[in-house]
Amino acid sequence: MSKKEEVKVLESVLRKFTNSHQPMIQKWWFQIVLWIVFSSFIAVGIALYKNNYISDFVYMIWVMISGAAVGFATLLRVSARQWPMLLPHISKVSIESRLKELNT
């Protein structure tokens, strides 16, 4: 990992200590909107494919993009839910000292 990447990661973790608001992906209304959007996207793909507006290849790409989006959203949600449990076990002082070391 380069020095620039390490600084970016450490600064991101340090921001988690001071950030007390709930991430948007954890809010109940955002989950509903997200699943409506994903469901609509999949339904449109199925409708286009069944009416022969798109080829098999395009439909497969459509389904893969949908699956990747659902997987990414799930990963973000699980990650946001786990941060509050992990933060007490991460040393803020150690991160700050490493950042000072990298920035000098």
DRENKE-945781 format. One line per field, with one value per residue: residue in one letter; x, y, z of N, C-alpha, C in turn. Coordinates in Angstrom, 1 decimal, always signed. Layout:
BEGIN
resn	(A,...)
n_x	(X,...)
n_y	(Y,...)
n_z	(Z,...)
ca_x	(X,...)
ca_y	(Y,...)
ca_z	(Z,...)
c_x	(X,...)
c_y	(Y,...)
c_z	(Z,...)
END
This chain:
BEGIN
resn	(M,S,K,K,E,E,V,K,V,L,E,S,V,L,R,K,F,T,N,S,H,Q,P,M,I,Q,K,W,W,F,Q,I,V,L,W,I,V,F,S,S,F,I,A,V,G,I,A,L,Y,K,N,N,Y,I,S,D,F,V,Y,M,I,W,V,M,I,S,G,A,A,V,G,F,A,T,L,L,R,V,S,A,R,Q,W,P,M,L,L,P,H,I,S,K,V,S,I,E,S,R,L,K,E,L,N,T)
n_x	(+0.9,+0.6,+1.9,+0.2,-2.3,-2.5,-2.7,-5.1,-6.9,-6.5,-7.3,-10.0,-10.9,-10.5,-12.3,-14.6,-14.7,-15.5,-17.9,-21.2,-23.7,-26.3,-25.7,-26.9,-27.7,-28.5,-31.0,-34.5,-36.3,-34.7,-33.9,-36.3,-36.8,-34.5,-34.8,-37.1,-36.2,-34.2,-35.9,-37.6,-35.7,-34.9,-37.3,-37.9,-35.8,-36.5,-39.0,-38.2,-36.5,-38.3,-40.0,-38.4,-36.8,-34.2,-31.1,-30.0,-27.4,-27.2,-29.2,-28.1,-25.9,-27.4,-28.6,-26.4,-25.3,-27.4,-27.3,-24.7,-25.1,-27.1,-25.6,-23.5,-24.9,-25.8,-23.4,-22.5,-24.5,-24.2,-21.6,-21.8,-23.5,-21.8,-19.7,-20.1,-19.7,-17.1,-15.5,-14.9,-12.7,-10.6,-7.7,-7.6,-5.6,-3.3,-3.8,-3.8,-1.2,+0.2,-0.7,+0.5,+3.1,+3.2,+2.6,+4.8)
n_y	(-1.2,+2.2,+5.3,+7.4,+6.1,+4.8,+6.9,+8.0,+5.8,+5.7,+8.3,+8.1,+6.1,+7.5,+9.6,+8.2,+8.0,+10.5,+10.9,+10.8,+10.5,+8.5,+6.4,+6.9,+4.7,+2.9,+3.8,+3.3,+4.2,+4.6,+2.0,+0.9,+2.5,+1.9,-0.9,-0.8,+0.5,-1.3,-3.6,-2.6,-2.0,-4.6,-5.7,-4.2,-5.0,-7.7,-7.4,-6.1,-8.1,-10.3,-9.2,-9.1,-6.8,-6.5,-8.2,-11.6,-11.4,-8.7,-8.8,-10.6,-9.0,-7.0,-8.3,-9.1,-6.6,-5.7,-7.7,-7.2,-4.6,-5.0,-6.7,-4.9,-2.9,-4.4,-5.1,-2.5,-1.9,-3.9,-3.3,-0.7,-1.2,-2.7,-1.1,+0.5,-1.4,-2.2,+0.1,+0.7,-1.0,-0.1,+1.7,+5.1,+6.9,+5.6,+5.6,+8.3,+9.0,+7.5,+8.8,+11.3,+10.6,+9.7,+12.1,+13.7)
n_z	(+0.0,-0.9,+0.5,+0.2,-0.1,+2.3,+4.1,+3.3,+4.0,+6.8,+7.5,+6.8,+8.6,+11.0,+10.8,+11.3,+14.0,+14.9,+13.6,+14.3,+13.3,+11.8,+9.0,+5.7,+4.3,+6.2,+7.1,+7.4,+5.4,+3.2,+2.6,+1.7,-0.6,-2.1,-2.6,-4.1,-6.3,-7.3,-7.8,-9.7,-11.8,-12.4,-13.2,-15.4,-17.1,-17.4,-18.8,-21.1,-22.2,-22.6,-24.5,-26.7,-27.1,-26.3,-26.6,-25.8,-24.8,-23.9,-22.0,-20.1,-19.3,-18.1,-16.0,-14.5,-13.7,-12.2,-10.1,-9.1,-8.1,-6.1,-4.4,-3.7,-2.3,-0.2,+1.0,+1.8,+3.7,+5.7,+6.5,+7.5,+9.7,+11.3,+12.1,+14.5,+16.5,+16.2,+16.5,+19.3,+19.7,+18.3,+18.2,+18.6,+19.2,+18.2,+15.5,+15.0,+15.6,+13.7,+11.4,+11.8,+11.6,+8.9,+7.6,+8.0)
ca_x	(+0.0,+1.4,+1.8,-1.0,-3.4,-2.5,-3.2,-6.6,-7.6,-6.5,-8.2,-11.4,-11.2,-10.5,-13.6,-15.7,-14.7,-16.2,-19.2,-22.2,-25.0,-26.6,-25.5,-28.2,-28.1,-29.1,-32.3,-35.5,-37.0,-33.8,-33.9,-37.5,-36.5,-33.4,-35.4,-38.1,-35.4,-33.7,-36.9,-38.0,-34.7,-34.9,-38.6,-37.8,-35.0,-37.3,-40.0,-37.5,-36.1,-39.5,-40.6,-37.4,-36.2,-32.8,-30.6,-29.6,-26.2,-27.6,-30.0,-27.2,-25.2,-28.4,-28.8,-25.1,-25.3,-28.4,-26.8,-23.6,-25.7,-27.7,-24.5,-22.7,-25.7,-25.8,-22.1,-22.4,-25.4,-23.5,-20.4,-22.3,-24.0,-20.7,-18.7,-20.3,-19.2,-15.7,-14.8,-14.2,-11.5,-9.6,-7.0,-7.6,-4.3,-2.4,-4.1,-3.4,+0.3,+0.7,-0.9,+1.5,+4.3,+3.2,+2.6,+6.1)
ca_y	(+0.0,+3.4,+6.2,+8.2,+5.2,+4.5,+8.2,+8.0,+4.9,+6.1,+9.4,+7.6,+5.5,+8.5,+10.3,+7.4,+8.2,+11.7,+10.9,+10.1,+10.3,+7.2,+6.4,+6.9,+3.3,+2.3,+4.4,+2.4,+4.7,+4.4,+0.6,+0.7,+3.1,+1.1,-2.2,-0.5,+0.8,-2.6,-4.4,-1.9,-2.2,-6.0,-5.9,-3.6,-5.9,-8.9,-7.0,-5.8,-9.3,-11.1,-8.6,-9.1,-5.5,-6.6,-9.6,-12.4,-10.9,-7.5,-9.2,-11.2,-7.9,-6.3,-9.1,-9.0,-5.3,-5.7,-8.5,-6.5,-3.4,-5.5,-7.1,-3.8,-2.3,-5.3,-4.9,-1.2,-1.9,-4.7,-2.6,+0.4,-1.8,-3.3,-0.1,+0.9,-2.5,-2.3,+1.3,+0.7,-1.8,+0.5,+2.7,+6.4,+7.4,+4.9,+6.1,+9.7,+9.0,+7.0,+9.8,+12.3,+10.0,+9.7,+13.4,+14.4)
ca_z	(+0.0,-0.9,+1.6,-0.1,+0.1,+3.8,+4.7,+2.9,+4.8,+8.2,+7.7,+6.8,+9.9,+12.0,+10.7,+11.9,+15.4,+15.2,+12.9,+15.1,+12.6,+11.1,+7.5,+4.9,+3.9,+7.4,+7.4,+6.9,+4.2,+2.1,+2.2,+0.9,-1.9,-2.8,-3.1,-5.2,-7.5,-7.8,-8.3,-11.0,-12.7,-12.8,-13.9,-16.8,-17.8,-17.8,-19.8,-22.4,-22.8,-23.1,-25.7,-27.7,-27.3,-26.0,-26.9,-24.7,-24.2,-23.2,-20.8,-19.2,-18.7,-17.3,-14.7,-13.8,-13.1,-11.1,-9.0,-8.5,-7.3,-4.9,-3.6,-3.2,-1.3,+1.0,+1.6,+2.5,+4.8,+6.7,+6.9,+8.3,+10.9,+12.1,+12.6,+15.9,+17.3,+16.0,+16.9,+20.7,+19.7,+17.4,+18.9,+18.0,+19.4,+17.3,+14.1,+14.9,+15.6,+12.4,+10.4,+12.0,+11.1,+7.5,+7.0,+8.2)
c_x	(+0.9,+1.1,+0.5,-2.3,-3.6,-3.1,-4.7,-7.4,-7.7,-7.3,-9.7,-11.8,-11.3,-11.8,-14.7,-15.8,-15.6,-17.6,-20.2,-23.5,-25.1,-26.4,-26.8,-28.6,-28.7,-30.5,-33.4,-36.1,-36.0,-33.7,-35.1,-37.3,-35.5,-34.0,-36.4,-37.3,-34.8,-34.7,-37.4,-37.0,-34.7,-36.2,-38.5,-36.9,-35.7,-38.3,-39.3,-37.0,-37.2,-40.1,-39.6,-36.8,-34.7,-32.4,-30.3,-28.4,-26.4,-28.3,-29.1,-26.4,-26.1,-28.5,-27.5,-25.0,-26.2,-27.9,-25.6,-24.1,-26.3,-26.6,-23.7,-23.6,-25.8,-24.5,-22.0,-23.3,-24.7,-22.3,-20.8,-22.9,-22.9,-19.8,-18.9,-19.7,-17.7,-14.9,-14.2,-12.9,-10.4,-9.0,-6.9,-6.2,-3.2,-2.6,-3.6,-1.8,+0.8,+0.4,+0.1,+2.9,+4.4,+3.2,+3.8,+7.1)
c_y	(+1.2,+4.3,+7.0,+7.4,+5.0,+5.7,+8.3,+7.1,+5.3,+7.3,+9.1,+7.0,+6.5,+9.3,+9.5,+7.6,+9.5,+11.8,+10.1,+9.9,+9.0,+7.3,+6.3,+5.5,+2.5,+2.8,+3.5,+2.9,+4.5,+3.0,+0.3,+1.3,+2.3,-0.2,-1.9,-0.2,-0.4,-3.4,-3.8,-2.2,-3.7,-6.3,-5.3,-4.5,-7.2,-8.6,-6.8,-7.1,-10.2,-10.5,-8.4,-7.7,-5.5,-8.1,-10.3,-11.9,-9.6,-7.8,-9.8,-10.0,-7.2,-7.0,-9.1,-7.7,-5.2,-6.5,-7.8,-5.3,-3.9,-6.0,-6.0,-3.1,-3.1,-5.1,-3.6,-1.3,-2.7,-4.0,-1.4,-0.1,-2.3,-2.2,+0.3,-0.2,-2.6,-1.1,+1.3,-0.1,-1.3,+1.7,+4.1,+7.0,+6.9,+5.4,+7.5,+9.8,+8.5,+8.0,+11.0,+11.8,+10.0,+11.1,+14.2,+14.0)
c_z	(+0.0,+0.3,+1.4,+0.2,+1.6,+4.5,+4.5,+3.8,+6.2,+8.5,+7.7,+8.1,+11.0,+12.0,+11.3,+13.4,+15.8,+14.5,+13.7,+14.4,+11.9,+9.6,+6.8,+4.6,+5.0,+7.7,+6.7,+5.6,+3.0,+1.7,+1.4,-0.5,-2.7,-3.3,-4.2,-6.5,-8.1,-8.4,-9.6,-12.1,-13.3,-13.6,-15.3,-17.7,-18.3,-18.9,-21.1,-23.0,-23.3,-24.3,-26.8,-28.0,-27.1,-26.3,-25.7,-24.0,-23.4,-21.9,-19.7,-18.5,-17.7,-15.9,-13.9,-13.1,-12.0,-9.9,-8.3,-7.6,-6.0,-3.9,-2.9,-2.1,+0.0,+1.8,+2.4,+3.8,+6.0,+7.3,+7.9,+9.6,+11.8,+12.7,+14.0,+16.9,+17.3,+16.6,+18.3,+20.7,+18.9,+18.2,+18.1,+18.1,+18.4,+15.9,+14.0,+14.9,+14.3,+11.3,+10.6,+11.4,+9.5,+6.9,+7.3,+7.2)
END
